[in-house]
């Protein structure tokens, strides 16, 4: 059977409210339904290429991915967030041009894009089983079932699933409670960046800040108040003791009056 995408020479795409690109018109409207048809933009293409790179050690086949997409280059800007794209027949992995890629979904069940989804899911599962010490090996069926539940939730809400989101859902998949080395590295990098943003103080400035009364916590002030009250109480007791030792005219100890003098 001839490749289903051979007649697709151009398409017109628009930027959606979700900041993703969606197809408005195609050169083959008979075989292609543009209702909810998404297309991957150049920035997203670069990101997908980065995500599949680690999978090469686990059997990733670049040809399967290239066969699953139809590449387009920008022909002209139509204004109002719409662009006309022209078919690009070379490898989008090797090209330096800013390219859009459209998933070949003419045959959604057995076509090249369906093959790609199966392929990258298998590669991702192999990688996760290699990275983590699961008590029981992770299976493709488990991953597909979890991802399918998320997709069904989107369908129920009436949301169209963008191709980029579908692919990254697989390529970024990690079982709940586990982190990949990349996730840990990103968290550590973020923490280090936050620490690096703190200004460095010389010894003189640090000492000045320590002695700055306006920077003390309320509980420190509370401790100082308690110390002051304790000192006053001790002084009062000393005064009482001294007064009790002083006899009055009748030979009895004289107490300090608490009234006004």
C-alpha positions in Angstrom: 0.0 0.0 0.0 1.3 3.5 -0.9 2.3 5.7 2.0 -0.9 7.5 3.0 0.8 10.9 3.4 2.2 11.2 -0.1 -0.6 13.5 -1.2 -0.2 15.9 1.7 1.8 18.8 0.2 0.8 21.7 2.4 -1.2 22.7 5.4 -2.3 25.9 7.2 -1.9 25.9 11.0 -3.0 28.3 13.8 -1.8 29.0 17.3 -4.4 27.9 19.9 -5.3 29.4 23.2 -3.2 26.6 24.8 -0.2 28.0 23.0 0.0 24.8 20.9 -0.4 24.6 17.1 -3.5 23.1 15.4 -4.3 22.4 11.8 -6.9 24.5 10.0 -6.6 23.3 6.4 -4.7 20.6 4.4 -4.1 19.9 0.8 -5.9 16.5 1.1 -9.2 17.2 3.0 -10.7 13.9 1.8 -8.3 11.7 3.7 -7.5 14.1 6.5 -9.9 15.4 9.1 -8.6 18.6 10.6 -11.0 18.6 13.5 -8.8 18.5 16.6 -5.7 17.7 14.4 -2.6 18.9 16.2 0.9 19.6 14.9 4.2 19.7 16.7 6.1 23.0 16.5 9.9 23.5 16.0 10.5 24.1 19.7 8.6 21.0 20.6 10.5 19.0 17.9 13.8 19.9 19.5 12.5 18.8 22.9 11.3 15.4 21.6 14.6 14.7 20.0 16.3 15.4 23.3 13.9 13.1 25.1 14.4 10.1 22.8 18.2 10.4 22.9 18.7 8.3 26.1 16.4 5.6 24.6 19.0 4.8 22.0 20.7 2.6 24.5 17.4 0.7 24.9 16.7 -0.1 21.3 15.2 3.2 20.0 15.0 3.3 16.2 15.1 6.8 14.7 13.7 5.6 11.5 10.4 4.5 13.2 10.0 8.1 14.5 10.8 9.8 11.2 8.3 7.5 9.4 5.6 8.4 11.9 5.7 12.1 11.0 5.3 14.4 8.0 7.7 17.3 8.2 6.8 20.8 7.1 8.8 24.1 6.8 7.3 27.5 7.1 6.3 28.9 3.7 4.7 32.2 4.8 3.0 34.0 7.6 -0.7 34.5 6.9 -1.3 36.8 9.9 -3.8 36.5 12.8 -1.7 33.6 14.3 -1.9 31.5 11.1 1.0 30.1 9.0 1.1 28.2 5.7 3.5 25.2 5.8 5.1 23.5 2.9 6.1 19.8 2.8 9.7 19.0 3.8 11.0 15.6 2.6 14.4 15.4 4.3 15.1 14.1 7.8 13.9 16.4 10.6 16.5 14.8 12.9 19.3 16.0 10.7 17.9 19.4 9.5 18.9 22.8 10.9 15.6 24.3 9.7 12.8 25.2 12.0 10.3 22.4 11.1 6.8 21.4 12.1 5.9 17.7 12.2 2.5 16.2 11.7 1.7 12.7 13.0 0.6 10.3 10.3 -2.6 9.1 11.8 -4.5 8.1 8.7 -4.6 4.6 10.2 -4.8 5.3 13.9 -4.7 1.6 15.0 -2.0 0.1 12.8 -0.3 3.1 11.1 3.3 4.4 11.6 2.3 6.8 14.4 0.7 3.9 16.3 3.9 1.9 15.8 5.9 4.8 17.2 3.8 5.0 20.4 4.3 1.2 20.9 8.0 1.5 20.2 8.9 4.4 22.6 6.7 2.9 25.3 8.7 -0.3 25.1 12.0 1.6 25.1 10.9 3.7 28.1 9.9 0.6 30.1 13.2 -1.0 29.4 15.0 2.1 30.6 13.0 2.4 33.8 13.5 -1.3 34.7 17.2 -0.8 34.2 17.4 2.4 36.3 15.2 1.3 39.2 15.2 -1.7 41.4 11.5 -2.6 41.1 10.4 -5.6 43.1 8.4 -6.7 40.1 9.4 -5.6 36.6 7.4 -2.7 35.1 5.4 -3.8 32.1 4.2 -2.1 28.9 0.6 -2.9 29.8 0.8 -1.2 33.2 2.2 2.0 31.6 -0.3 2.0 28.8 -3.2 1.5 31.2 -2.1 4.4 33.4 -1.7 6.7 30.4 -5.0 5.6 28.9 -6.8 6.6 32.1 -5.3 10.1 31.9 -6.4 10.4 28.2 -9.9 9.2 29.0 -10.2 11.9 31.7 -9.3 14.5 29.0 -11.8 13.1 26.6 -14.5 13.2 29.2 -13.7 16.9 29.8 -13.9 17.5 26.0 -10.2 18.3 25.6 -8.3 17.3 22.5 -5.0 15.6 23.3 -2.1 17.3 21.5 0.5 15.1 19.9 3.3 16.7 21.9 1.5 16.0 25.2 0.8 12.4 24.2 4.5 11.8 23.4 5.9 13.5 26.4 3.4 11.6 28.6 5.3 8.4 27.5 8.8 9.8 27.3 8.6 11.5 30.8 6.7 8.7 32.4 7.9 7.6 35.9 6.0 5.4 38.3 4.6 7.3 41.3 7.1 7.6 44.1 10.2 7.3 41.9 12.6 9.9 40.5 15.0 9.4 37.6 18.6 10.7 37.8 17.6 13.6 35.6 14.8 14.6 38.0 17.2 14.5 41.0 19.8 16.4 39.0 17.2 19.1 38.1 16.1 19.4 41.8 19.7 19.7 43.0 20.5 22.2 40.3 17.4 24.3 41.3 18.5 24.2 45.0 22.1 25.2 44.1 20.8 28.1 41.9 18.7 29.4 44.8 21.7 29.3 47.1 23.9 31.0 44.5 21.4 33.8 44.4 22.0 34.7 48.0 24.4 37.7 48.4 27.7 37.1 50.0 28.6 39.3 53.1 32.0 40.3 54.3 32.8 40.0 58.0 32.1 43.6 58.9 28.7 43.6 57.2 27.8 40.3 58.9 28.7 41.6 62.3 26.7 44.8 61.7 23.6 42.8 60.8 24.0 40.6 63.9 24.0 43.7 66.1 21.1 45.4 64.3 18.2 45.5 66.8 15.6 45.8 64.0 16.5 42.4 62.6 16.0 40.4 65.9 13.1 38.0 66.1 10.1 38.7 68.4 11.0 35.7 70.6 14.4 37.2 71.2 12.7 40.4 72.3 10.5 38.3 74.5 13.5 36.7 76.1 15.0 40.1 76.8 11.8 41.2 78.5 11.7 38.2 80.6 15.3 38.7 81.7 14.5 42.3 82.5 11.5 41.3 84.7 13.6 38.7 86.5 16.3 41.3 87.3 13.6 43.7 88.6 12.1 41.0 90.8 15.5 40.2 92.2 16.2 43.8 93.0 12.8 44.1 94.7 13.6 41.1 96.9 16.9 42.6 97.8 15.2 45.9 98.8 12.7 44.0 100.9 15.4 42.1 102.7 17.2 45.3 103.5 14.0 47.0 104.8 13.2 44.1 107.0 16.6 44.4 108.7 16.0 48.1 109.6 14.1 48.4 112.9 11.5 51.2 113.4 11.0 53.2 116.5 9.1 50.4 118.1 11.8 47.9 117.5 9.8 46.0 114.8 11.0 45.6 111.2 9.8 48.4 109.0 8.2 47.3 105.6 8.3 49.5 102.5 5.0 51.1 101.8 3.6 50.3 98.3 1.6 53.5 98.4 2.7 56.9 97.1 5.5 58.5 99.1 
